[in-house]
Amino acid sequence: METKLINFIDLFAGASGMSEGFINAGFNPIAHIEMNQEACLTIKTRAAYHYLKSKNKLESYYTYIKGEISREEFYKNIPPEILDSVVNVEIDDNSIKDIFKKLNLQKQNIDLIIGGPPCQAYSLLGRHQENIENDPRNKLYIQYGRFLKEFSPKAFVFENVPGLLSANKGKHFKNLKAYFRKLGYEVYHEKLNASDYGVVQARKRIIIIGWKKENDFGFPDFEKLEIKHTVNDAFKDLPKLKPGEGYKYINYKEKKNSYLEKFNLRNGIDFVTQHVSRRHNERDLAIYKTAIHKWNNEQIRIKYPDLPEELKTHKNESSFIDRFKVVNGTGVSHTVVAHIAKDGHHYIHPDEEQCRSISVREAARLQSFPDDFYFEGSRSAAFKQIGNAVPPLMAYAIAKKIKELL
């Protein structure tokens, strides 16, 4: 019996980490909408990958991510409608009608809408409480709702940071739920931790599920994994790097372990791309070495006031004192955020021999992106896209259950 395609639109798509999980669960993307140009190029390149994979013609993709052909040359192999399904635009009052026109051909065929509007306003809640209602990003759920109204999908999945629940003393979230209910959806939410779904990262996120009232399944019971893997499991096969060292692509240093095999992070290629690290000055390297030693031997997080005087650069010893943080090799990482694009101090590699911040590929693995997922743009742009993303393995766990219910 032929299986019906379940079509979806991804709003505020970022680098398409959430979409990746849904595609791997068998959903069909109709469109991705994202305002950041480099992220849009990443989505286009990934859409090209999925198209070529379906045709069993991935050789040109591998040639491209190795840097042997240009992006322009690579895109010539891809049907225009695949690339054009990625819409590079900011969703606001001025653009939304044009977006609807562009997507009108598929209007009757949208089963699901996914996405998570930018969440910086909620993440920084502690420092900007007084401005929370004046930040235009807080009203992006209304734009999200306009897509629900226009395309009337059977369900939606909305992802955001836990700070969403407490914004403006809870009033903001109350308004959000009331708005979605007014549009004809029963709305449920839970706080999920990505580490329960194969991601080697303690990343807590609010997942809001909406169902059309005639198909109300409540909040689904997503299957958690009993066996927990570690950061060292995720990093083990990657070649060692010195600070500032990196490779466009390089062979793995050893065979894949059970973690990489089980979750398909090393998915069919014998090389890894974007294993590139930052340069660090001598002072930072000295701090890193101290921080790694303290963490690995005593499980102590070094604080700025604890540093030797010769390593301190300022006299403020009361705020941001945990600026230097080692990733926990024997457990799961702390949350990867977009600030990793600014500096690597909060994401120091646990191997004292390497003594550096993590590479682009290591950050991608902490977020559970497969190794053949290629991030467009500069190293900083790649870090930012990774930090902002929904981990694909977490999205996959959600998608599997949503598909079953739909």
C-alpha positions as CSV (number, residue, x, y, z in Angstrom):
1,M,0.0,0.0,0.0
2,E,1.4,3.4,-0.9
3,T,2.2,5.6,2.1
4,K,0.9,9.2,1.9
5,L,3.5,11.9,2.1
6,I,3.1,14.0,5.2
7,N,4.0,17.6,4.1
8,F,5.3,20.3,6.4
9,I,6.6,23.9,6.4
10,D,9.5,24.9,8.6
11,L,9.2,28.5,10.0
12,F,12.2,30.4,11.5
13,A,14.1,27.4,10.2
14,G,17.6,28.3,11.2
15,A,20.0,25.7,9.8
16,S,17.1,23.2,9.6
17,G,18.1,21.0,12.5
18,M,14.4,20.5,13.4
19,S,13.6,19.8,9.8
20,E,16.4,17.3,9.5
21,G,14.8,15.2,12.3
22,F,11.4,15.3,10.6
23,I,12.8,14.4,7.2
24,N,14.6,11.4,8.7
25,A,11.3,10.3,10.2
26,G,9.7,10.4,6.7
27,F,8.1,13.8,6.5
28,N,8.2,15.8,3.3
29,P,9.4,19.5,3.5
30,I,7.4,21.9,1.3
31,A,9.2,25.1,2.3
32,H,11.7,26.5,4.8
33,I,11.5,30.1,5.7
34,E,14.5,31.8,7.4
35,M,15.8,35.4,7.5
36,N,19.5,34.6,7.8
37,Q,21.2,34.4,4.4
38,E,24.0,32.0,5.4
39,A,21.5,29.7,7.2
40,C,19.4,29.7,4.0
41,L,22.4,28.5,2.0
42,T,22.9,25.8,4.6
43,I,19.3,24.7,4.1
44,K,19.6,24.8,0.3
45,T,22.7,22.6,0.4
46,R,21.0,20.2,2.8
47,A,17.9,20.1,0.5
48,A,20.3,19.3,-2.4
49,Y,21.7,16.5,-0.3
50,H,18.3,14.9,0.4
51,Y,17.4,15.3,-3.3
52,L,20.6,13.6,-4.5
53,K,20.3,10.9,-1.8
54,S,16.8,10.0,-3.2
55,K,18.4,9.6,-6.6
56,N,21.4,7.7,-5.3
57,K,23.7,10.3,-6.8
58,L,25.6,11.7,-3.8
59,E,29.0,11.8,-5.5
60,S,28.6,15.5,-6.6
61,Y,27.6,16.4,-3.0
62,Y,30.8,14.8,-1.5
63,T,32.8,16.6,-4.2
64,Y,31.3,19.9,-3.2
65,I,31.7,19.6,0.6
66,K,35.4,18.7,0.0
67,G,35.7,22.0,-1.7
68,E,36.6,20.5,-5.1
69,I,33.8,22.3,-7.0
70,S,32.1,25.7,-6.4
71,R,28.6,26.1,-4.8
72,E,27.4,27.5,-8.1
73,E,28.6,24.5,-10.0
74,F,27.1,22.1,-7.5
75,Y,23.7,23.8,-7.5
76,K,23.5,23.3,-11.3
77,N,22.8,19.6,-10.6
78,I,19.7,20.5,-8.5
79,P,16.2,21.2,-9.8
80,P,15.3,24.9,-9.3
81,E,12.2,24.0,-7.3
82,I,14.3,22.3,-4.7
83,L,16.4,25.3,-4.1
84,D,13.5,27.8,-4.5
85,S,11.6,26.0,-1.6
86,V,14.0,27.8,0.7
87,V,12.6,31.4,1.3
88,N,15.2,33.9,2.6
89,V,13.0,36.5,4.2
90,E,12.2,37.9,7.6
91,I,8.6,37.0,8.6
92,D,6.8,40.2,9.5
93,D,3.7,42.2,8.7
94,N,5.3,43.5,5.4
95,S,6.4,40.2,4.1
96,I,3.8,37.7,5.1
97,K,1.3,38.1,2.2
98,D,4.1,37.7,-0.3
99,I,5.2,34.5,1.4
100,F,1.7,33.2,1.3
101,K,1.5,33.9,-2.5
102,K,4.8,32.1,-3.0
103,L,3.5,29.0,-1.2
104,N,-0.1,29.1,-2.6
105,L,0.3,26.1,-4.9
106,Q,0.7,23.8,-1.8
107,K,-2.0,25.5,0.2
108,Q,-4.3,22.5,0.5
109,N,-1.4,20.0,1.2
110,I,0.2,21.2,4.4
111,D,-0.2,18.6,7.2
112,L,2.1,20.1,9.8
113,I,3.9,23.4,10.6
114,I,7.1,23.3,12.7
115,G,9.5,25.9,13.9
116,G,10.8,28.0,16.8
117,P,10.9,31.8,16.6
118,P,14.1,33.5,17.8
119,C,14.3,33.1,21.6
120,Q,17.0,35.5,22.7
121,A,14.5,37.8,24.4
122,Y,13.5,34.9,26.7
123,S,17.1,33.6,27.2
124,L,18.2,37.0,28.5
125,L,15.1,37.5,30.6
126,G,17.1,38.0,33.9
127,R,18.8,41.2,32.5
128,H,16.0,42.6,30.4
129,Q,12.8,41.9,32.2
130,E,11.6,45.5,32.0
131,N,11.9,45.5,28.2
132,I,10.4,42.1,27.5
133,E,7.1,43.3,26.1
134,N,8.7,45.9,23.9
135,D,10.9,43.4,22.1
136,P,9.4,42.7,18.7
137,R,10.7,39.1,18.8
138,N,8.1,38.4,21.5
139,K,5.3,38.8,19.1
140,L,6.6,36.4,16.5
141,Y,4.2,33.7,17.7
142,I,1.5,35.9,16.1
143,Q,3.3,35.5,12.7
144,Y,3.5,31.8,13.4
145,G,-0.2,31.7,14.0
146,R,-0.9,33.5,10.7
147,F,0.6,30.5,8.9
148,L,-1.7,28.2,10.9
149,K,-4.7,30.3,9.9
150,E,-3.6,30.4,6.2
151,F,-2.7,26.7,5.8
152,S,-4.8,25.0,8.5
153,P,-2.4,22.1,9.2
154,K,-3.6,19.1,11.3
155,A,-0.9,19.9,13.9
156,F,2.0,22.2,14.7
157,V,5.2,21.8,16.8
158,F,6.6,25.0,18.3
159,E,10.0,25.0,20.0
160,N,11.5,27.5,22.4
161,V,13.6,28.1,25.6
162,P,12.2,27.5,29.1
163,G,12.3,31.3,29.7
164,L,9.2,31.5,27.5
165,L,7.1,30.2,30.4
166,S,8.1,32.9,32.8
167,A,8.3,35.9,30.4
168,N,6.4,38.9,31.8
169,K,5.4,36.8,34.9
170,G,3.8,34.1,32.7
171,K,1.4,36.5,30.9
172,H,3.2,36.1,27.6
173,F,2.8,32.4,27.5
174,K,-0.8,32.6,28.6
175,N,-1.5,35.0,25.7
176,L,0.3,32.7,23.3
177,K,-1.8,29.6,24.3
178,A,-5.0,31.6,24.1
179,Y,-4.1,32.9,20.6
180,F,-3.4,29.3,19.3
181,R,-6.6,28.0,20.8
182,K,-8.6,30.8,19.2
183,L,-7.2,29.6,15.9
184,G,-8.8,26.2,16.5
185,Y,-6.0,24.2,18.2
186,E,-5.8,22.3,21.5
187,V,-2.4,23.3,22.9
188,Y,-0.1,21.3,25.2
189,H,3.5,21.8,26.3
190,E,6.3,20.1,28.2
191,K,9.9,20.7,29.0
192,L,12.1,18.2,27.3
193,N,15.8,17.5,27.7
194,A,17.7,16.7,24.5
195,S,20.0,14.2,26.4
196,D,17.0,11.9,26.8
197,Y,16.9,11.4,23.0
198,G,20.5,10.5,22.1
199,V,22.0,14.0,22.2
200,V,25.2,14.3,24.3
201,Q,24.0,17.7,25.7
202,A,21.8,18.8,28.6
203,R,19.6,21.1,26.5
204,K,16.2,21.8,28.0
205,R,13.6,23.2,25.7
206,I,9.8,23.9,25.8
207,I,8.0,21.9,23.1
208,I,4.5,23.1,22.4
209,I,2.2,20.7,20.4
210,G,-1.0,21.9,18.8
211,W,-3.7,19.6,17.4
212,K,-6.8,20.6,15.4
213,K,-9.6,20.1,17.9
214,E,-11.1,17.2,15.9
215,N,-7.8,15.2,16.3
216,D,-6.8,16.0,19.8
217,F,-4.0,13.6,21.0
218,G,-2.8,15.6,24.0
219,F,0.9,15.8,24.6
220,P,2.6,12.8,23.1
221,D,4.6,10.3,25.1
222,F,8.0,10.6,23.4
223,E,10.2,7.6,23.9
224,K,13.2,8.3,26.1
225,L,16.5,6.3,25.8
226,E,17.7,4.4,28.8
227,I,21.4,4.3,27.8
228,K,23.2,7.6,28.1
229,H,26.3,8.3,26.0
230,T,29.1,10.8,26.6
231,V,30.9,13.6,24.9
232,N,34.0,11.4,24.7
233,D,31.9,8.9,22.8
234,A,30.9,11.7,20.3
235,F,34.5,13.0,19.9
236,K,36.5,9.8,20.0
237,D,37.1,9.2,16.3
238,L,37.9,12.8,15.4
239,P,41.6,13.7,14.6
240,K,43.3,15.7,17.3
241,L,43.7,19.4,16.6
242,K,46.0,22.1,17.9
243,P,44.6,25.6,18.5
244,G,44.0,27.3,15.1
245,E,44.4,24.0,13.2
246,G,41.7,22.7,11.0
247,Y,40.8,20.7,7.9
248,K,38.3,21.3,5.1
249,Y,38.0,17.6,5.2
250,I,40.1,14.8,6.8
251,N,39.8,11.0,7.3
252,Y,38.6,9.7,10.6
253,K,41.4,8.5,13.0
254,E,39.6,5.3,13.9
255,K,36.5,3.1,13.3
256,K,33.1,4.4,14.5
257,N,32.0,3.4,18.0
258,S,28.5,2.2,19.1
259,Y,27.2,5.7,19.7
260,L,28.1,7.0,16.2
261,E,26.8,3.8,14.7
262,K,23.5,3.7,16.7
263,F,22.6,7.3,15.9
264,N,24.0,7.4,12.4
265,L,26.2,10.4,12.9
266,R,28.9,8.9,10.7
267,N,26.6,8.1,7.9
268,G,28.3,6.5,5.1
269,I,31.3,8.6,4.3
270,D,35.0,8.0,5.2
271,F,35.9,11.6,5.9
272,V,34.8,14.4,8.1
273,T,34.4,18.1,7.1
274,Q,34.7,21.4,9.0
275,H,36.9,20.0,11.8
276,V,38.3,23.5,12.3
277,S,39.4,25.1,15.6
278,R,40.0,28.7,16.7
279,R,43.4,30.3,17.4
280,H,43.9,31.3,21.1
281,N,46.4,33.7,22.7
282,E,48.9,32.4,25.2
283,R,47.0,33.8,28.2
284,D,43.8,32.0,27.2
285,L,45.7,28.8,26.5
286,A,47.2,28.9,30.0
287,I,43.7,29.5,31.5
288,Y,42.3,26.6,29.4
289,K,45.0,24.2,30.6
290,T,44.3,25.1,34.2
291,A,40.5,24.8,33.7
292,I,40.8,21.4,31.9
293,H,43.1,20.0,34.7
294,K,40.8,21.2,37.4
295,W,37.7,19.7,35.8
296,N,39.2,16.4,34.7
297,N,41.0,15.7,38.0
298,E,38.8,17.4,40.6
299,Q,35.5,18.0,38.8
300,I,35.8,21.7,39.8
301,R,34.7,24.5,37.4
302,I,37.3,27.2,37.6
303,K,35.9,30.7,38.4
304,Y,37.5,33.9,37.3
305,P,38.6,35.0,40.8
306,D,40.5,31.7,41.2
307,L,42.8,32.4,38.3
308,P,46.5,33.4,39.1
309,E,46.8,37.2,39.0
310,E,49.0,37.1,35.9
311,L,46.2,35.5,33.9
312,K,43.5,38.0,34.8
313,T,42.7,40.8,32.3
314,H,40.2,42.9,34.4
315,K,39.2,43.7,38.0
316,N,35.5,42.7,37.8
317,E,35.4,39.5,39.9
318,S,31.7,39.5,40.7
319,S,29.9,39.0,37.3
320,F,30.3,36.5,34.6
321,I,32.8,34.6,36.7
322,D,32.2,31.3,35.0
323,R,33.4,32.6,31.6
324,F,35.7,29.6,31.1
325,K,34.0,26.2,31.0
326,V,35.2,22.8,30.0
327,V,32.9,20.5,28.2
328,N,32.3,17.4,30.3
329,G,33.9,14.5,28.5
330,T,32.6,11.8,30.7
331,G,29.0,13.0,30.7
332,V,26.9,15.3,28.6
333,S,27.8,18.8,27.6
334,H,26.2,21.9,29.0
335,T,23.9,23.7,26.5
336,V,25.4,24.9,23.2
337,V,24.3,28.4,22.4
338,A,24.9,30.9,19.6
339,H,27.5,32.8,21.7
340,I,29.9,30.1,20.7
341,A,30.3,32.2,17.5
342,K,31.9,35.0,19.6
343,D,34.5,33.0,21.5
344,G,35.1,29.5,22.6
345,H,35.8,30.1,26.3
346,H,32.6,28.4,27.4
347,Y,33.3,25.3,25.3
348,I,36.8,24.1,26.1
349,H,37.7,20.7,24.8
350,P,38.1,18.2,27.6
351,D,41.4,16.8,26.3
352,E,44.3,18.6,28.0
353,E,46.7,17.5,25.2
354,Q,44.6,19.5,22.7
355,C,44.0,22.5,25.0
356,R,41.6,24.5,22.8
357,S,38.0,25.3,22.3
358,I,35.9,22.8,20.4
359,S,35.9,22.7,16.6
360,V,32.9,23.4,14.3
361,R,32.4,19.6,13.7
362,E,32.6,18.9,17.5
363,A,30.0,21.5,18.2
364,A,27.8,19.9,15.4
365,R,28.2,16.5,17.1
366,L,27.2,17.9,20.4
367,Q,24.0,19.1,18.6
368,S,23.7,15.6,16.9
369,F,24.1,16.8,13.4
370,P,25.4,14.0,11.1
371,D,28.9,14.4,9.7
372,D,27.7,14.9,6.1
373,F,25.7,17.9,7.2
374,Y,27.5,20.9,5.8
375,F,27.2,24.5,7.3
376,E,27.6,27.3,4.8
377,G,29.4,30.6,5.6
378,S,32.4,31.5,7.7
379,R,33.5,29.5,10.8
380,S,31.6,32.0,13.0
381,A,28.5,31.7,10.9
382,A,28.7,27.9,11.2
383,F,29.0,28.1,15.0
384,K,26.1,30.5,15.2
385,Q,23.9,28.2,13.1
386,I,24.8,25.2,15.2
387,G,24.2,27.0,18.5
388,N,20.8,28.2,17.5
389,A,19.6,24.9,16.1
390,V,17.2,22.3,17.3
391,P,19.2,19.0,17.7
392,P,18.1,16.7,14.9
393,L,18.0,13.6,17.2
394,M,15.6,15.4,19.5
395,A,13.5,16.5,16.5
396,Y,13.5,12.9,15.2
397,A,12.1,11.5,18.5
398,I,9.3,14.1,18.3
399,A,8.7,13.5,14.6
400,K,8.4,9.7,14.9
401,K,5.6,10.0,17.5
402,I,3.8,12.9,15.6
403,K,3.9,10.8,12.4
404,E,2.4,7.8,14.2
405,L,-0.4,9.9,15.6
406,L,-1.1,11.7,12.3
